[in-house]
Amino acid sequence: MSPVAKLFAAGLIASLPAAALAHHGWSSYNEAEAVSVTGPLKEVVWGNPHGTAKITWRQREWDVVLAPVSRMTARGLEMGEINRGQPVTLTGYIRRDGVAEMRIERIKVGDKTVELR
């Protein structure tokens, strides 16, 4: 193996734990109690590994974890249908540890409801 290939392989191996830590597991959310939140989105990011948004609920700004872009598109939610200021109803689960973050199972925009999971 060439020195360049060894260096590349070492860098790849070293980056794997960081990538694993960066993505959270679904067990950190309280799936025993679904919540529904209605209001305007403060921010929307249409990206991978999954879309994200922000919404104000219970006097806090919540991070919203959506589905991967490919899944949202496949299930009928197109980029541009949800925007900053867009009123939506989100149904999902909040984190068990009190962090203001929710994993969304369903989003309702106008008369359209999209199952994300």
MONOR-V936030 format. One record per residue. PHI is phi as a letter, one per 20 degrees, with the letter a starting at -180 (* if undefined). BURIAL is # if it has 9 or more other C-alpha atoms within 8 Angstrom, else .. Layout:
((PHI	BURIAL) (PHI	BURIAL))
//
This chain:
((*	.) (f	.) (g	.) (f	.) (f	.) (f	#) (f	.) (f	.) (f	.) (f	.) (f	.) (f	.) (f	.) (f	.) (e	.) (f	.) (f	.) (f	.) (f	.) (f	.) (f	.) (f	.) (e	.) (e	.) (e	.) (f	.) (f	.) (f	#) (d	#) (e	#) (f	.) (e	.) (b	.) (f	#) (c	.) (c	.) (c	.) (d	.) (r	#) (f	#) (f	#) (e	#) (a	#) (c	#) (c	.) (e	#) (b	#) (d	.) (f	.) (b	#) (f	#) (c	#) (b	#) (c	#) (b	#) (e	#) (b	.) (l	.) (l	.) (c	.) (e	#) (d	#) (e	#) (d	#) (e	#) (e	#) (e	#) (g	#) (g	#) (f	.) (f	#) (f	#) (f	#) (f	.) (e	#) (o	.) (d	#) (e	.) (g	.) (o	.) (f	.) (c	#) (c	#) (g	#) (n	.) (f	#) (f	#) (b	#) (d	#) (d	#) (c	#) (a	#) (c	#) (e	#) (f	#) (f	.) (e	.) (n	.) (f	.) (f	#) (b	#) (c	#) (e	#) (e	#) (e	#) (b	#) (c	#) (d	#) (c	#) (m	.) (e	.) (d	.) (d	.) (c	#) (e	.) (e	#) (d	.))
//
